[in-house]
């Protein structure tokens, strides 16, 4: 799954590889090394970045007090509301990496997962926002089955695209079938990532520190 991310670069490092000429407010990308669901974060549309709420709850979920969804499974793309978002409201969630937790002696140990090449990540996302956002509207991150060999903490991980594939993901002319094929066949493989234990300070929402992206001594 993907329940916490890090995004601490200048906005141009995420935006320029996808759309070099677009303009946006300079303060849109505020650095954070501990980005939680439920907060407003920049996502990138085909016409540029904007702030949106991380998390989605349709009307029925609000009525039943069901918790918001922060991820969308790739294997559910053709079902219900998800298919409409796949067709019409694909976004990119910029990041530097994401966190997962391992239950170890002494509590939950966070691990940071990040690309070996150090380049920005382009996470495939979906949004329910159409025009003015309503209660429950927001974006989710698409997840796929975790590859064998990745940190054994969860059976799912975010769908990471290259800049070239992220541009295709964003294009309004990309059909549902093309987007699904792209997501199914072209996600970044496990060999492109590294992961290591980091400070347990990241466990608490509200804590924010550049050190959360640095490995700690496993001893």
N, C-alpha and C positions, 0 to 999 in steps of 0.2 A: 504494500500500500504506500501512500505518500501522505503523511500527516504533519510534516514539518519540513520546511526547506530553508536554504540560505541563499540570499541574493544581495551582494554587497558591492557590485561594481557600478561604475557610472552607466547611466542609461544608454548612452551611445554604443557601448560595447555589446548590448543585447539587440538594439534596434538597427544599427547600421548594417549588420550582415543580412538583414531581412528586407530593409527598405531605407536606403541611404539618404533619401531626400526629404523624409517626413519631418514635420516640426511638432513639438510637444512641450509642455511646461517643464522647466529644468528640475523642479522639485518633485516630479512625479515618481522618480526612482530614489526613494530614501533607503540607504543601506540598512540591511538587517541580516544578522547571522542566525536568527531564530524566528522565522516567519511562521505564525500559526494559522490554522483555519479560523474563520470568524472575523478576520481582519480584512481591511481594504488593501488590495495590492495591485500593482500594474500588470495588466495582461495586454498582449499585442493582437490587434485585429488586422485585417487586410489594409485598413486605411490609417493605422497607427495605434499607439498605446493609449490606454485609459485605465482609470482606477475602477476596480470592481470588488465586491465582497467575495471572499473565498468561502464557498459553501452554498448549497442549493437545497431548498425545501419547497416542493410543489404544494398547492393549496390543501390537498388531502393530508399531507404530512403535517402541515401547520395545525389543521383541525384536530388531528389525532395526537399532536405533541410528539411526533416522531423526530428524532435528532436529524440535523441537516446532513446531507451527503457531501463529502469533500472529494470523492473519487468516483470515476465511472469505469466499469469493467469493459475492456475491449470486446469480450465475448458476448456482451449484452447490447452491442451497438445497434442491432436491427430491431430492438424491442421498444415499444411505447414511445415516451417522450424523448428518449435518447436518440432515436433515429432522426427526429426533427432537428435536434441540435447538431448531429453529425452532418446533416444536409446543409444547414443554414447558419450555424453559429459556432464555427470552429475558431479557437484562439490558441495562442502560444503563451505559455507561462514561463517567463525567463527565470533562471536560477543558476547557482554555482554548484549545487549538490543538495542532497536530502538526507534526513536522519532516519535510522531504524534503531530499535531497542532489543537487546538480548537480556533475558532473565538470567542473571548470574548471582553467585553468592554475594549477599550484601545489597541486593536490589537490581533495578533495571539499569544496564549499562548502555548508553547511547553510542552509536557508531555513525560516522559521517561517510557518505558515499559520494564520490566526486570523480570526474573524468581524469584519466591519467595525463592527458595532454594539457590540462589546465584551462581549456577553452570554456566559454559559457555554455550552459545547457538550454535547449529549447524543448520544453515539455509540452506534449500535445494536451490541449484542454478544450473544454466545451463550455458554453455560456447559455444561460436561460434568459439573459437580458435582451429585450427587444424594445428599443426606444427608451422611455423612462423606466427605470427599474422599479419593481413592485416588491412588496414583502415576500421574502423567500427567494428572490432572484439572486443569482451569483454564478460563479464559475466553478468547475470541478476539473481535476486532473485525470486524464485517461491512464488506466493501469493495465498491465498485461502480466501474464505468468512470469515469475522470476526464473531466470535461466539457472540451470545446474551450475554450481560453483560460486554463485553469489552468496554473500553473507546469509547464513541460514537463520533468518529471523522472521521471515514472512513469505507467503507463497506468491506475493504480487509485488510489482515495482512500477514506477512511473514509465510511461512510454516516452523515450527520448529520441528526438529527430535531429538530423543534421540540418545546417542552415538551408541547404538546397531543398531538402524535403519539407522543412518548416514553411518555406515560401509556397510550395505546392499545397500544403495543408491549409494555408490561409487563403488561397485564391478562391474567390466566389464561384469561378467556373469549374472547380474541381468537384466532380459528382460524388454522391455518397459511396458508390462502388469504388471509385478511384481512391477516395480517402481511406476506405476500409482496407483496400489492397496495400496502400502505402503504409498504414499502421501495422498491418499483419506481417508484411515482408521486409520492411526497411527500418525497424527500430534498431537503435544502437546496441550492439552485442555486449555481453557481460565482460568480455576481454578488454573493453575500452575503459573500465572503471577500476578504482582502488577504494578500499574502505579500511577504516581504523577507528579505535575507540577514542572518544573525546570527553571533555569535561561533563560531569553530571549536572553542571549548572544549566545546561541546555534543557534539562528535564522540566524546568519551571517556565511556563509561559510568562513573558514579561522580562525575563533575563535576556540580555543581548550583549554579546562581546565577540570581537574578532577571534579570540582564542578558542571559540567553539569549533572552529574549522581546523584546529591544530591537533595532531595526535598526542595522546598522553602515554606515559610509560605503563604498559600493560601489567607490570609487576605491582 
